[in-house]
């Protein structure tokens, strides 16, 4: 309850102070706004740059996975071709023996 009372008193004093020192408040906002914009812009640049790096990393990982899959497919095709070669050689041997 005391926290609520203290909050209400602080809000009332803040409102009264804002009314009496409105000009000073505007001056403060005018001085702080460029700094806030500069810091906010720097933060947005940092976050955007980090997001681009994450996308590049994900793309590289996806390409590596596709490359690995293609290599596996090539190996299986080579093994199948080798089996066909062996079978063809066997058929040639049988044909020569006949």
N, C-alpha and C positions, 0 to 999 in steps of 0.2 A: 504494500500500500504506500509506503514512503517513497518507493521508486516512482510510482505513478504520480504522486504529489510533486516530487522533485521535477519530473518531466514536464508537468503542466506549468509549473512556475518558470522553468527554463524556456519553454515555448512562449509564454506570455512576455517575459523579458526580451526574448529574441525578437518578437514582433514589434514591441515598443521601440527597441533599439533600431530596428530596420526602418521604422517610420521616421525617427528623429535623424538618423544618419544615412538617409537614402542617397544623397549625393556621394558620400564617401563609399557607400556600397557599390554604386555604379562605377566609380573610379577604380575600385578594387577589381571588379569584373573586367573592366576595360584593360587593366594591366595583366590580369591572369589569363585572359582568353587566348592571346597568342602563344603563351607558354603551354597551355593545355592542348592547343591545336598542334603545336610542334611535337610535344610528347606523344599525343595520340597518333599523329602521322608516323612517327618513328616506330611506334609499337605495331601499327598496321603494316608497315614495310617489313618489319622483322617477321611477323606472323605469315605474311604472304610469301616471303622468301623461304621460310621453313616449310610451308605447304608445297611450294614448287619442288623443293628438294625431296620431300616425301613422295610426291608423284613420280619423280625421276627414279627414285629407288624402287618403287613398286613396279614401274615399267621395266626396269632392268631385271628384276626378279621374275616377272612374267616372261620376258624374252628368254632368260636362262632356263626356265621350266620348259618352254616350248622347244628350245634347242636340245635339251636333255631328252624330251619325248621323241623328237625327230631322230636323234642318235639311236635310241632304243628301236625305233621302227626300222632304221637302216640295218641295224644288227640282225633283227629278226628276218628282214628280207634277204640279207646275205646268207644266213643260216638256211633259209628255205631254198635259195638258189643252189647252195652247196648240196643239199639233199637231192634236188632235181638233177644236178650234175652226176652225183653218185648213181642215181637210178638210171640215168641215161648211159653211163659207162657200163652198168650191169647188163642193160638191154643190148648194148653193142657187143659185149662179150658173149652173151647168149646167141646172138645172131651169127657171130664168127664161128662159134662151136657147132652150129647147126649145119 
